[in-house]
Amino acid sequence: MDVTEFQRWVKDYYKMRGWSDLDIFVRIGFLAEETGEVARAIRALEIGRDRPDEVAGTWEENMKELTEELGDVLGNLIVIANKYDIPLEEIFQSHKDKLAERYSS
């Protein structure tokens, strides 16, 4: 699936579920929450889990969790991009151009 197709799929799926209708500030809160879950998944991969209420997973389980959490972050970012009618390809190019300009020698 290419990026444009995925962005369109997120738009349709989230709309069907009613998730796109949430206030943008609620969406930003979800993005922050999911970003924290990415950090927790990376911690599990890199240093393990040492709290008594956490279950240590295998490398494969932890990688699956990280992949899922990155997908949740991406989904939230796409909903924000869709709200403002910004194609992901435009975001990619803008970011690439900004870094090229900022760090060109």
C-alpha positions in Angstrom: 0.0 0.0 0.0 1.5 3.4 -0.9 1.3 6.5 1.3 -1.5 8.2 -0.5 -3.6 5.0 -0.4 -2.9 4.6 3.3 -3.8 8.3 4.0 -7.1 7.8 2.2 -7.8 4.5 4.0 -7.2 6.2 7.4 -9.5 9.0 6.4 -12.3 6.6 5.4 -11.8 4.2 8.3 -11.6 6.9 11.0 -14.6 8.6 9.6 -16.6 5.4 9.6 -15.7 4.9 13.3 -16.5 8.5 14.2 -12.9 9.1 15.3 -12.3 11.9 12.8 -15.1 14.1 14.4 -13.2 14.6 17.6 -12.0 18.0 18.5 -8.4 18.7 17.3 -7.2 19.2 20.8 -8.6 15.8 21.8 -6.7 14.3 18.8 -3.5 16.0 20.0 -4.0 14.5 23.4 -4.3 11.1 21.8 -1.1 11.7 19.8 0.7 12.6 23.0 -0.6 9.5 24.7 0.4 7.2 21.8 3.9 8.9 21.7 4.3 7.9 25.3 3.3 4.3 24.4 6.0 4.3 21.7 8.5 5.4 24.4 7.4 2.6 26.7 7.7 0.0 23.8 11.2 1.2 23.0 12.2 1.0 26.7 11.0 -2.6 26.8 13.2 -3.4 23.8 16.3 -1.5 25.0 16.4 -1.9 28.7 13.6 -4.3 29.5 10.8 -3.9 32.0 11.6 -3.9 35.6 8.4 -2.9 37.4 6.7 -5.7 39.2 3.4 -4.9 37.4 4.9 -5.2 33.9 5.3 -8.5 32.1 8.5 -9.0 30.2 7.9 -10.0 26.6 10.0 -11.7 24.0 12.0 -9.6 21.4 9.3 -10.5 18.8 6.4 -9.5 21.1 8.1 -6.2 22.0 8.8 -5.5 18.3 5.2 -6.2 17.5 4.1 -3.8 20.2 6.4 -1.1 19.0 5.1 -1.6 15.4 1.5 -1.3 16.6 2.3 1.8 18.7 4.1 3.5 15.8 1.0 2.8 13.7 -1.2 4.5 16.3 1.1 7.6 16.2 1.0 7.6 12.4 -2.8 7.2 12.4 -3.1 10.3 14.7 -0.7 12.3 12.5 -2.7 11.4 9.4 -6.0 12.4 11.0 -4.4 15.8 11.8 -3.0 16.1 8.2 -6.4 15.1 6.8 -8.2 17.8 8.9 -6.0 20.4 7.3 -6.1 18.8 3.8 -2.3 18.2 3.8 -1.2 15.2 1.7 1.5 13.1 3.4 3.6 13.4 0.3 3.6 17.2 0.8 4.7 16.7 4.4 7.5 14.4 3.3 8.8 16.9 0.7 8.5 19.9 3.0 10.5 18.1 5.7 13.1 17.0 3.2 13.4 20.5 1.8 13.6 22.0 5.3 16.4 19.7 6.4 18.3 20.1 3.1 18.2 23.9 3.5 19.0 23.9 7.2 22.0 21.5 6.9 23.4 22.2 3.5 27.1 23.0 3.6 
